[in-house]
């Protein structure tokens, strides 16, 4: 039976400050490193084996993956990185604190932008997405779509080709796949896997470094779903 493990990265420096991070390339906080180690130990304790891992281009996800694999004693596992697993772009909100955003726009409007399936945050004035680090943009022609702000629906649309053409194909071969990514990319993938409605996806929260384990049937439908960790999804 194929097994899929989804894992949001450990707490980042901007998670700790309650800032919208998106495509900004922010590292893990010390707490995030501890969370990643704990996730690896949980999976090792559960007897989970990994044949192949997928992650984004962003260091908070990649570092989480390496820590997890090290804790599991699986540092030789092949790793595939893809921009399609990058976090949702928050447009002009990237770097803004959640509390500041709610003060400016109101808590309900910010909730709609954050949680709904169809709504986008306001775009960047200059447009375009590129990885950012330390306030400087690094352009990358394969780094993603031209829009500078994405809805969760658009995240799902750019994620599904990777799922359909690569991850699902690996699962169909009976492999155990680990995907280490970000809160919204995991929400988008869970919505697809579980058939969650556009409305109900607003209630789905993905916590840092809590492994979500799916045992899948031959059609890649969830036969069993287990969350390893202290938080409920």
SERO-4910 file (N, C-alpha, C, O; in steps of 0.05 Angstrom, whole numbers):
BEGIN
 pado doro    nc1    nc2    nc3   cac1   cac2   cac3    cc1    cc2    cc3    oc1    oc2    oc3
  Unk    A     17    -24      0      0      0      0     18     25      0     35     28     17
  Unk    A     14     43    -19     30     68    -20     26     85      5      5     85     17
  Unk    A     47     98     13     46    116     36     56    143     29     77    146     16
  Unk    A     41    164     37     48    192     32     50    206     59     31    205     75
  Unk    A     72    220     64     75    235     88     78    264     80     96    271     65
  Unk    A     61    281     91     62    310     86     72    324    111     62    318    133
  Unk    A     91    342    108    102    356    132    107    385    125    122    392    106
  Unk    A     95    402    141    102    431    140    128    435    154    134    422    174
  Unk    A    144    453    143    170    459    156    167    468    185    146    476    194
  Unk    A    189    466    200    189    477    227    186    507    228    188    520    207
  Unk    A    182    517    251    178    546    254    201    562    241    224    556    246
  Unk    A    194    582    225    214    599    213    218    624    230    202    629    249
  Unk    A    238    640    224    243    665    238    219    684    235    212    698    254
  Unk    A    206    684    212    183    701    208    158    689    219    140    704    227
  Unk    A    156    662    220    133    650    234    133    660    263    112    667    274
  Unk    A    157    660    275    159    668    303    150    697    307    139    704    328
  Unk    A    154    714    287    146    742    289    118    747    277    109    770    276
  Unk    A    104    725    269     77    727    258     77    745    233     58    761    229
  Unk    A     97    741    216     99    756    191     91    738    167     96    714    168
  Unk    A     78    749    147     72    735    122     99    731    108    113    750    102
  Unk    A    104    705    102    131    699     91    130    693     61    145    705     46
  Unk    A    112    675     52    110    670     24    135    660     11    148    641     21
  Unk    A    144    674    -11    167    666    -26    193    678    -14    215    672    -25
  Unk    A    191    694      7    215    704     19    230    681     32    219    665     46
  Unk    A    257    680     27    272    656     34    283    659     63    306    665     67
  Unk    A    266    653     82    272    656    110    280    629    123    267    609    116
  Unk    A    300    630    140    310    605    152    293    597    176    275    612    185
  Unk    A    298    573    186    285    563    211    295    579    235    318    588    236
  Unk    A    277    582    255    285    592    281    297    569    297    294    546    289
  Unk    A    310    575    319    320    553    336    297    534    344    301    509    346
  Unk    A    273    545    350    250    528    356    243    510    332    236    487    335
  Unk    A    245    521    308    239    506    284    258    483    280    250    461    271
  Unk    A    283    487    287    303    465    285    295    442    304    296    419    297
  Unk    A    287    450    329    278    430    348    253    415    338    251    391    341
  Unk    A    234    430    326    210    417    316    216    397    294    204    376    292
  Unk    A    235    405    276    242    387    254    255    361    266    249    339    256
  Unk    A    272    364    285    284    340    298    263    322    311    264    298    309
  Unk    A    244    335    324    222    320    337    206    305    316    198    282    320
  Unk    A    200    318    293    185    305    272    200    280    262    187    260    257
  Unk    A    226    283    258    242    260    249    241    237    269    239    214    261
  Unk    A    242    244    294    242    223    315    214    210    316    212    186    320
  Unk    A    193    226    312    166    214    312    164    194    289    153    172    293
  Unk    A    173    201    266    171    183    243    188    158    246    180    136    239
  Unk    A    212    162    257    229    139    262    216    121    282    217     96    279
  Unk    A    205    133    303    191    116    324    167    102    314    160     80    324
  Unk    A    154    113    293    131    100    281    139     79    260    121     66    248
  Unk    A    165     76    256    174     56    236    169     63    208    167     46    190
  Unk    A    168     89    202    163     98    175    189     98    158    209    108    167
  Unk    A    187     86    135    209     86    116    203    106     94    180    110     87
  Unk    A    224    118     82    221    137     61    238    128     37    262    122     39
  Unk    A    225    127     14    239    119    -11    248    144    -27    269    143    -41
  Unk    A    233    166    -25    238    189    -41    225    213    -27    204    211    -15
  Unk    A    239    237    -29    228    261    -16    226    283    -37    242    286    -55
  Unk    A    205    299    -33    201    324    -49    201    348    -30    191    346     -7
  Unk    A    211    370    -40    210    395    -24    210    419    -42    213    416    -67
  Unk    A    208    443    -31    208    467    -46    236    478    -51    255    465    -44
  Unk    A    237    502    -62    263    515    -66    271    532    -42    293    544    -42
  Unk    A    254    533    -22    258    551      1    273    537     24    266    515     31
  Unk    A    292    552     35    310    539     54    297    529     80    306    509     91
  Unk    A    274    541     88    262    531    112    250    503    109    249    487    127
  Unk    A    241    497     84    231    470     79    254    451     74    254    429     84
  Unk    A    274    460     59    297    442     53    312    435     78    320    412     82
  Unk    A    317    455     96    331    450    121    315    431    138    326    413    151
  Unk    A    289    435    139    272    416    154    275    388    144    277    369    159
  Unk    A    274    385    118    277    358    106    304    345    113    304    322    121
  Unk    A    326    360    111    352    348    118    353    340    147    364    319    154
  Unk    A    342    356    165    342    349    193    326    324    198    334    306    213
  Unk    A    302    323    186    285    300    189    299    274    179    299    254    193
  Unk    A    310    275    156    324    252    145    347    243    162    353    220    165
  Unk    A    361    263    173    384    257    190    374    242    215    387    223    224
  Unk    A    352    252    227    342    240    251    332    211    246    332    194    263
  Unk    A    323    207    221    313    180    213    335    162    204    330    138    199
  Unk    A    359    172    201    381    156    190    378    150    161    386    129    151
  Unk    A    366    170    146    360    165    118    372    187    100    359    196     81
  Unk    A    396    196    106    408    218     91    413    212     62    418    230     46
  Unk    A    413    187     54    417    179     26    393    179      9    394    172    -15
  Unk    A    370    186     20    345    186      5    346    207    -18    354    229    -12
  Unk    A    338    199    -42    337    219    -64    317    242    -57    296    237    -46
  Unk    A    325    267    -65    309    290    -59    304    305    -85    323    311   -100
  Unk    A    279    312    -90    271    328   -113    260    355   -103    242    356    -87
  Unk    A    272    377   -113    262    404   -106    246    415   -130    253    411   -153
  Unk    A    224    429   -123    207    441   -144    195    467   -134    187    469   -111
  Unk    A    195    487   -152    182    512   -145    152    508   -141    139    525   -128
  Unk    A    141    487   -152    112    482   -149    104    476   -120     81    478   -113
  Unk    A    124    470   -104    119    465    -75    125    490    -58    123    488    -34
  Unk    A    133    512    -71    138    536    -55    112    546    -42     90    540    -51
  Unk    A    116    561    -21     93    573     -7     77    591    -25     88    601    -45
  Unk    A     52    596    -18     36    615    -32     49    643    -32     61    650    -11
  Unk    A     47    657    -54     57    685    -53     36    703    -41     12    702    -48
  Unk    A     44    719    -21     26    737     -8     27    765    -19     16    784     -7
  Unk    A     40    769    -42     40    795    -55     51    817    -37     73    813    -26
  Unk    A     37    839    -35     47    862    -20     47    857     10     58    874     25
  Unk    A     36    835     19     35    829     48     60    815     58     64    812     82
  Unk    A     78    806     40    101    791     49    119    810     66    126    832     58
  Unk    A    125    800     90    141    815    109    124    831    129    134    841    149
  Unk    A     97    833    124     79    848    141     71    830    164     65    806    160
  Unk    A     69    841    188     60    826    212     29    822    210     15    839    200
  Unk    A     20    799    219     -9    793    219    -24    814    235    -45    824    226
  Unk    A    -14    822    258    -28    842    274    -30    869    260    -50    882    262
  Unk    A     -8    876    246     -9    901    231    -29    900    208    -44    919    203
  Unk    A    -30    878    194    -49    874    172    -78    876    182    -95    890    170
  Unk    A    -84    863    205   -111    864    216   -118    892    225   -141    900    223
  Unk    A    -99    907    235   -104    934    244   -111    952    220   -128    970    222
  Unk    A    -97    948    198   -102    964    174   -127    957    159   -143    974    152
  Unk    A   -131    931    155   -153    921    137   -176    909    152   -197    905    140
  Unk    A   -173    903    178   -194    890    193   -189    860    194   -181    848    174
  Unk    A   -195    848    216   -189    820    220   -205    802    201   -195    782    192
  Unk    A   -230    809    196   -247    792    178   -237    792    150   -236    771    137
  Unk    A   -229    815    139   -218    816    112   -192    800    110   -188    786     90
  Unk    A   -175    803    130   -150    788    129   -156    758    131   -142    742    118
  Unk    A   -175    750    147   -183    722    149   -192    711    122   -184    689    114
  Unk    A   -208    727    108   -217    718     81   -194    715     62   -192    694     48
  Unk    A   -175    733     62   -152    731     45   -135    706     52   -125    692     34
  Unk    A   -132    701     78   -115    680     87   -127    652     83   -114    633     74
  Unk    A   -153    649     88   -165    623     90   -182    614     67   -186    590     63
  Unk    A   -193    633     51   -211    625     30   -196    612      7   -172    615      4
  Unk    A   -211    598    -10   -199    584    -32   -195    602    -56   -176    598    -72
  Unk    A   -211    623    -60   -211    638    -85   -198    666    -82   -191    678   -103
  Unk    A   -196    677    -59   -187    705    -56   -157    707    -55   -143    690    -44
  Unk    A   -147    729    -67   -119    736    -67   -113    759    -47   -131    775    -42
  Unk    A    -89    760    -37    -79    784    -24    -73    805    -45    -69    799    -69
  Unk    A    -72    831    -38    -64    852    -57    -37    846    -69    -18    837    -54
  Unk    A    -34    850    -95     -9    844   -109     13    864   -103      8    886    -93
  Unk    A     37    856   -109     60    875   -107     57    896   -129     48    890   -151
  Unk    A     64    921   -123     62    942   -144     79    935   -169     71    941   -191
  Unk    A    102    923   -165    120    917   -187    113    892   -202    123    887   -224
  Unk    A     96    875   -189     89    850   -202    111    829   -202    134    836   -196
  Unk    A    104    804   -208    124    783   -211    132    770   -185    132    783   -164
  Unk    A    138    744   -187    147    729   -164    177    722   -168    185    715   -190
  Unk    A    192    724   -147    220    714   -148    228    708   -120    217    720   -101
  Unk    A    246    690   -116    256    685    -89    269    710    -78    283    724    -92
  Unk    A    264    715    -52    276    739    -40    292    730    -15    284    711     -1
  Unk    A    313    744    -10    329    738     14    342    764     23    354    778      6
  Unk    A    339    771     48    351    795     58    342    821     44    357    840     43
  Unk    A    318    821     34    308    845     21    316    847     -8    308    867    -21
  Unk    A    331    829    -19    340    831    -47    326    809    -63    325    786    -55
  Unk    A    317    815    -87    303    796   -104    324    780   -120    342    792   -132
  Unk    A    320    754   -121    336    737   -138    318    726   -160    301    710   -155
  Unk    A    322    735   -185    304    726   -206    312    698   -214    335    690   -213
  Unk    A    291    683   -222    295    655   -230    274    649   -251    250    648   -244
  Unk    A    281    644   -276    261    641   -297    243    616   -293    222    614   -305
  Unk    A    252    597   -276    235    573   -272    222    574   -244    212    554   -235
  Unk    A    224    597   -231    215    599   -203    185    601   -200    175    600   -177
  Unk    A    170    604   -221    141    604   -216    125    622   -235    136    632   -254
  Unk    A    100    624   -229     82    639   -247     87    669   -245    100    678   -226
  Unk    A     78    685   -265     83    714   -265     68    730   -245     76    753   -238
  Unk    A     46    720   -234     30    735   -215     46    739   -189     60    721   -180
  Unk    A     43    762   -177     57    768   -152     40    761   -128     49    765   -105
  Unk    A     16    752   -131     -1    744   -109    -19    721   -118    -28    721   -141
  Unk    A    -23    701   -100    -37    677   -108    -60    672    -88    -58    676    -64
  Unk    A    -82    662    -99   -103    650    -83    -95    621    -77    -76    611    -90
  Unk    A   -109    608    -58   -103    580    -53   -110    563    -78    -97    543    -83
  Unk    A   -131    572    -93   -138    558   -118   -115    558   -137   -109    538   -150
  Unk    A   -101    581   -140    -79    583   -158    -55    567   -148    -40    556   -165
  Unk    A    -51    566   -122    -31    548   -111    -36    519   -119    -18    505   -128
  Unk    A    -61    511   -116    -68    483   -124    -64    478   -153    -54    457   -161
  Unk    A    -70    498   -170    -67    494   -199    -38    491   -207    -32    475   -225
  Unk    A    -20    505   -194      9    502   -202     21    478   -188     43    469   -196
  Unk    A      8    468   -167     18    445   -153     10    418   -166     25    399   -166
  Unk    A    -14    418   -177    -25    392   -187     -9    379   -209     -8    354   -210
  Unk    A      4    394   -228     20    380   -248     43    364   -235     49    342   -245
  Unk    A     55    374   -214     76    358   -200     64    334   -187     75    312   -187
  Unk    A     40    337   -175     27    314   -162     19    293   -183     25    270   -179
  Unk    A      7    301   -205     -3    283   -224     19    269   -240     17    245   -246
  Unk    A     39    284   -248     60    274   -266     83    260   -251     97    243   -263
  Unk    A     88    267   -226    111    256   -213    105    242   -186    110    218   -183
  Unk    A     93    257   -167     89    245   -141     69    222   -143     75    200   -132
  Unk    A     47    225   -156     27    204   -159     39    180   -173     34    157   -166
  Unk    A     56    185   -193     69    163   -208     87    147   -189     88    122   -191
  Unk    A    102    161   -172    119    147   -153    102    130   -133    110    108   -126
  Unk    A     80    142   -124     63    127   -105     51    102   -118     48     82   -106
  Unk    A     43    105   -143     32     82   -158     51     59   -160     43     36   -164
  Unk    A     77     65   -158     98     44   -159    102     32   -131    120     15   -127
  Unk    A     86     41   -112     88     30    -84    108     43    -67    115     32    -45
  Unk    A    119     66    -75    139     79    -59    127     95    -36    104    103    -36
  Unk    A    143     98    -15    136    115      8    148    142      3    173    145      2
  Unk    A    131    163      1    139    189     -7    136    209     15    115    210     28
  Unk    A    157    225     21    155    247     40    155    273     25    173    278      8
  Unk    A    136    290     30    135    317     19    137    337     42    120    339     59
  Unk    A    159    352     41    164    373     61    159    400     47    174    407     29
  Unk    A    139    415     56    131    439     42    121    460     62    132    463     83
  Unk    A    100    474     54     91    498     68     61    496     74     47    479     63
  Unk    A     52    513     92     24    511    101      4    510     79    -14    494     79
  Unk    A      6    529     60    -14    531     40    -11    510     18    -32    501      7
  Unk    A     13    502     11     16    481     -9      5    455      2     -6    439    -13
  Unk    A     10    450     28     -1    426     40    -32    427     42    -45    407     37
  Unk    A    -43    451     48    -72    454     48    -83    448     21   -104    434     18
  Unk    A    -70    458      0    -80    454    -27    -78    424    -35    -97    414    -48
  Unk    A    -57    411    -27    -55    382    -33    -74    365    -18    -86    346    -29
  Unk    A    -78    371      8    -97    357     24   -125    360     13   -141    341     12
  Unk    A   -132    385      4   -158    390     -8   -163    371    -31   -184    360    -35
  Unk    A   -142    368    -48   -145    350    -72   -147    321    -64   -164    307    -74
  Unk    A   -129    312    -46   -129    284    -38   -155    276    -24   -165    254    -30
  Unk    A   -165    293     -6   -188    285      9   -215    295     -3   -236    288      8
  Unk    A   -213    311    -24   -238    321    -36   -252    340    -19   -277    341    -18
  Unk    A   -238    357     -5   -250    377     13   -262    399     -3   -251    408    -24
  Unk    A   -285    409      5   -299    430    -10   -285    457     -8   -268    461     10
  Unk    A   -292    475    -27   -280    502    -26   -286    516      0   -269    531     10
  Unk    A   -309    511     12   -316    525     37   -303    512     61   -292    526     78
  Unk    A   -302    485     62   -291    471     85   -261    474     87   -250    471    109
  Unk    A   -248    480     65   -218    483     66   -211    507     84   -188    508     94
  Unk    A   -229    525     88   -223    549    105   -217    540    133   -204    555    148
  Unk    A   -227    517    142   -224    509    170   -199    491    174   -193    483    196
  Unk    A   -185    485    152   -162    467    154   -137    482    162   -129    500    147
  Unk    A   -126    476    185   -100    488    194    -78    467    192    -83    443    198
  Unk    A    -55    475    183    -32    457    182    -10    467    200      0    489    197
  Unk    A     -3    452    221     15    460    241     44    454    233     49    435    218
  Unk    A     62    470    243     91    466    237    100    438    248     95    431    271
  Unk    A    112    423    230    127    399    237    111    377    250    121    361    265
  Unk    A     85    376    243     68    353    251     64    335    227     50    342    209
  Unk    A     77    312    226     75    294    203     46    284    199     33    275    218
  Unk    A     37    287    175     10    277    167     15    252    149     26    255    127
  Unk    A      6    229    157     12    204    144    -13    193    131    -34    189    144
  Unk    A    -12    188    105    -34    176     90    -26    148     81     -4    144     69
  Unk    A    -42    128     87    -41    102     74    -61    103     51    -85    107     56
  Unk    A    -51     99     27    -68    103      3    -75     76    -10    -59     57     -9
  Unk    A    -99     75    -22   -106     51    -36    -96     52    -64    -81     70    -71
  Unk    A   -103     33    -81    -93     31   -108   -101     54   -126    -87     59   -146
  Unk    A   -122     68   -119   -130     92   -134   -120    118   -121   -127    140   -130
  Unk    A   -102    115   -102    -90    137    -87   -111    153    -71   -108    177    -67
  Unk    A   -131    139    -62   -150    151    -43   -142    144    -15   -131    122    -10
  Unk    A   -147    161      5   -138    156     32   -153    132     44   -177    133     48
  Unk    A   -138    111     51   -150     89     66   -147     94     96   -163     85    112
  Unk    A   -127    109    104   -122    116    132   -106    142    133    -90    148    116
  Unk    A   -112    158    153   -100    184    157    -92    187    186   -109    185    204
  Unk    A    -66    192    191    -56    194    218    -39    219    221    -22    224    204
  Unk    A    -44    235    242    -26    257    248     -8    249    271    -18    243    293
  Unk    A     18    250    267     37    245    288     45    272    300     54    290    287
  Unk    A     41    274    326     48    300    339     28    308    359      9    293    366
  Unk    A     32    332    370     15    342    392     -8    358    383    -26    364    398
  Unk    A     -8    367    357    -29    385    348    -48    369    330    -41    351    316
  Unk    A    -73    377    331    -94    366    313    -96    384    288    -96    408    290
  Unk    A    -98    371    265   -102    387    240   -131    393    237   -139    406    217
***
